[in-house]
Amino acid sequence: MSHPIPIDPVDELPPGKRKIVFVNGRSIVIFNIEGTVYAIDNSCPHNGASLASGQLDGYLLQCPAHGLRFDLTTGCMHGAGSLCLTTFPVRAADSGVVAEVDFQLPKI
């Protein structure tokens, strides 16, 4: 199931900035890079470390735990690596920008 997350209007999340949002206990990091918005799961695919405070160099995000670098345009590790971030599609909406986050409903 997909859950839309409203994101601040892009002018309230200026280029080079990020913010964390929570959806059903899931931590998502939203980035504005040169006017394009990206949304990723706040968990490194290598060991689960938080990526929210990772160093950003253009489109490359460095995991603060082990230094792995991920390209936010593709979601995958920079270079020859095969690890990829969990990314979420971002679309324009009447209210600004929305990220579509998939999550599993709890079993009852």
C-alpha positions in Angstrom: 0.0 0.0 0.0 1.3 3.5 -0.9 0.9 6.4 1.5 1.4 10.0 0.1 3.6 12.2 2.3 3.1 16.0 1.7 6.4 17.8 1.5 6.9 21.4 2.3 6.7 23.6 -0.8 10.1 23.5 -2.5 10.7 27.1 -1.6 10.4 26.1 2.1 12.9 23.3 1.6 15.7 25.2 -0.3 18.3 23.5 -2.5 20.9 21.7 -0.5 18.6 21.2 2.5 16.9 18.0 3.9 14.3 17.1 6.4 13.1 13.9 8.1 9.5 12.8 8.1 7.9 9.8 9.8 5.2 7.7 8.4 3.8 4.8 10.5 7.1 4.6 12.4 9.2 4.7 9.2 11.9 7.4 8.9 12.1 9.0 5.5 14.7 11.7 4.5 13.6 14.3 1.9 16.3 16.2 0.0 16.1 19.2 -2.3 19.0 19.1 -4.7 19.2 21.9 -7.2 15.3 22.2 -7.1 14.7 18.5 -7.6 13.2 16.6 -4.6 14.4 13.1 -3.6 13.0 10.8 -0.9 14.8 7.9 0.6 14.4 5.5 3.5 16.6 6.7 6.4 18.5 3.4 6.6 21.7 2.4 4.9 21.3 -0.9 3.0 24.7 -2.0 4.3 24.0 -2.0 8.1 20.9 0.1 8.7 22.7 3.2 9.9 20.8 6.5 9.7 21.6 8.5 6.6 19.9 11.7 7.7 23.2 13.3 8.8 25.3 12.0 6.0 27.5 14.4 4.1 26.0 15.6 0.9 28.3 16.4 -2.1 26.1 17.3 -5.0 23.9 14.2 -5.6 26.2 11.9 -3.6 25.2 11.1 0.0 27.8 9.6 2.2 26.7 7.1 5.0 28.1 8.5 8.3 28.7 5.0 9.6 31.1 3.4 7.0 31.5 6.1 4.3 29.6 4.4 1.5 28.5 6.9 -1.1 25.1 6.7 -2.8 23.9 8.6 -5.8 20.5 10.1 -5.0 19.5 10.3 -8.7 19.7 6.5 -9.0 19.6 5.4 -5.4 22.6 3.1 -5.9 26.1 3.1 -4.5 28.5 5.3 -6.4 30.9 3.4 -8.6 30.8 -0.4 -9.0 28.8 -1.2 -5.9 25.6 -3.1 -6.0 23.9 -1.7 -2.8 21.0 0.5 -3.4 18.9 2.8 -1.2 15.2 2.4 -0.8 13.9 5.3 -2.8 10.4 6.7 -3.1 8.8 8.4 -6.1 8.2 12.1 -5.7 5.5 13.9 -7.7 4.0 17.4 -8.0 0.6 17.9 -6.4 -1.8 20.7 -5.8 -0.5 21.2 -2.3 3.2 21.2 -3.4 5.3 18.1 -3.6 4.3 14.6 -2.5 6.4 11.5 -1.9 4.7 8.1 -2.3 5.9 5.8 0.5 5.1 2.1 0.4 4.5 0.3 3.7 3.0 -2.9 4.9 -0.1 -2.8 7.0 0.3 -4.7 10.3 -1.3 -8.1 10.3 -4.3 -8.5 12.6 
